[in-house]
């Protein structure tokens, strides 16, 4: 199977996810700065979630750039990832509306954890189809960020019940870690051409 439909469908779903998240930002009925104060936690949760969705989209794009063919297993693994990403608007809204309280913060981390696991499964499905010596397998290598992220999410989920602000700080730090450009796939792709 060709990969074009998977990429187009994934791009569409991710665009809808971002659209739903931004629609949760309600316009205040007043024109003073004070009316924006209650929107700050909602806006900040939107910014963090937008960055996360962008990171997943960017990495998904790079991964499929070097994927030649897709199988049924890859299709299902991709849908699994999209399912967890589709819960980001709910988790974002809940954590923002409740000003970073314990349970919403822990659920936010759970959605991030499950999306990370789903991404790993998708990555492994592609590597299984393309072989252990594929460009993706060589580019991923030890993948320390991919291994550190779930540990950080689990830690933050537990800490959410002690200090939700600290837990959300961990989510932000993980996002910042992923914002550091990772050129492994681009380098491997350039070498193979």
Secondary structure, 3 states (H helix, E strand, C coil): CCCHHHHHHHHHHHHHHHHHHHHCCCCCCCCCCHHHHCCHHHHHHHHHHHHHHHHHHHHHHHHHHCCCCCCHHHHHHHHHHHHHHHCHHHHHHHHHHCCCCHHHHHHHHHHHHHHHHHHHHHHHHHHHHHCCCCHHHHHHCCCHHHHHHHHHHHHHHHHCCCCHHHHHHHHHHHHHHHHCCCCHHHHHHHHHC
